[in-house]
Amino acid sequence: MTDWNDDEVRARFPSLTIRDEARERVYLDAPAGSQVPQRVIDRMVEALVVSCANEGGHFRTSQGTMRIVEDGLGAAAAFLNAGRDEIVFGLNTTSLLFHFSRMLAREWQPGDEILLTRMDHDGNVAPWLVAAEERGVTVRWLDFDPETFEYRYDALDTLVGPRTRLVACNHASNLLGTINDVARIVAAGRAVGAVTMVDAVQSAPHFPIDVERIGCDLLACSPYKFFGPHAGLLYLKGELRDRLKPLKVRPSSSDMPTRFSLGMPSFEAIAGTTGAIEHLAWLGDRFGRGAGGATLRARIVAGLDAAARQEAVLMRRLFDGFDQLRGF
Ligand SMILES: Cc1ncc(COP(=O)(O)O)c(C=O)c1O
């Protein structure tokens, strides 16, 4: 392990060299999306140049496409601590949730209930609201305390019950920055047999996600928030994967990884997602604590940990700067 080297990390991002009217461009909109390292660009270009074909063929380009998918599944599984047959790639988190809410809602009956939260991005609200309205299902809401910006966990017992079919919650808020105890919310949902969904779009870029530990049925994140291309990534627990009747065209296979594919996915985005996860692993190799020669998962965890330590340094510098502003 070596100390964090800003120059070395920044040199990997071509967009950081862009000048506007001779001034260095400054990127301040991290929650909306990150810049991409050269590795991601290379992976995507390679996919488009070398393996530009649909999967399923016996010819060279199609075989290359299948390798891209295999690599993507392996990387995403390591990233989320999931099985590789529990991964679904999509356009983005919102469209994945519209797709899955439609399949899940087939199991709902009028009078059933779902629990949503007041701290979620609409991407983890609107799909469930639409499905609930179509099925005559009652929507309950988990609120947060406007003083502490924490969920009102105490209300969980009264909000879930035998008719709760779904509990959907937020891991890290794009609105408040709160990091939520999603394992606690998931446990409450599981206790009554509800399907549980965690939106990890804002947490996945900042700390390791472990679906085993959270215990949820579904978890979604968006690679463009962690150095990747615009894409969505969904974890789908094996039991639910096997139970859900897929919404798909008839000739498409019911086996993973295509079981939930809506036509051909963006293979170049899958390749880019692999590149983004490799970038995190590289951070682990360069600046992580004791990740040398370890599994991909351990290297990713070490990379996120190293980045979090550096984020704390930058945050301190920012707050010190605020302190020096007059009238702030
Ligand atoms: C917490 C959270 N959830 C969901 C989304 C939607 O993600 P996507 O654009 O991949 O649909 C966002 C986007 O900013 C978000 O911040």
The ligand as a Tripos MOL2 file, in Angstrom:
@<TRIPOS>MOLECULE
LIG
   16    16     1     0     0
SMALL
NO_CHARGES

@<TRIPOS>ATOM
      1 C1        -30.9380    7.6400   -4.7970 C.3       1 LIG1
      2 C2        -31.2300    7.5360   -6.2610 C.ar      1 LIG1
      3 N1        -32.0370    6.5520   -6.6920 N.ar      1 LIG1
      4 C3        -32.3340    6.3910   -7.9970 C.ar      1 LIG1
      5 C4        -31.8260    7.2410   -8.9480 C.ar      1 LIG1
      6 C5        -32.1950    7.0300  -10.3790 C.3       1 LIG1
      7 O1        -31.1300    6.4220  -11.0490 O.3       1 LIG1
      8 P1        -31.1910    6.1920  -12.6190 P.3       1 LIG1
      9 O2        -30.8880    7.4840  -13.2770 O.co2     1 LIG1
     10 O3        -30.1260    5.1470  -12.8690 O.co2     1 LIG1
     11 O4        -32.5330    5.6880  -12.9670 O.co2     1 LIG1
     12 C6        -30.9800    8.2980   -8.5540 C.ar      1 LIG1
     13 C7        -30.4200    9.2260   -9.5390 C.2       1 LIG1
     14 O5        -29.8160   10.2310   -9.2340 O.2       1 LIG1
     15 C8        -30.6770    8.4410   -7.1680 C.ar      1 LIG1
     16 O6        -29.8660    9.4200   -6.7240 O.3       1 LIG1
@<TRIPOS>BOND
     1     1     2 1
     2     2     3 ar
     3     2    15 ar
     4     3     4 ar
     5     4     5 ar
     6     5     6 1
     7     5    12 ar
     8     6     7 1
     9     7     8 1
    10     8     9 2
    11     8    10 1
    12     8    11 1
    13    12    13 1
    14    12    15 ar
    15    13    14 2
    16    15    16 1
@<TRIPOS>SUBSTRUCTURE
     1 LIG1         1 GROUP 0 **** ****
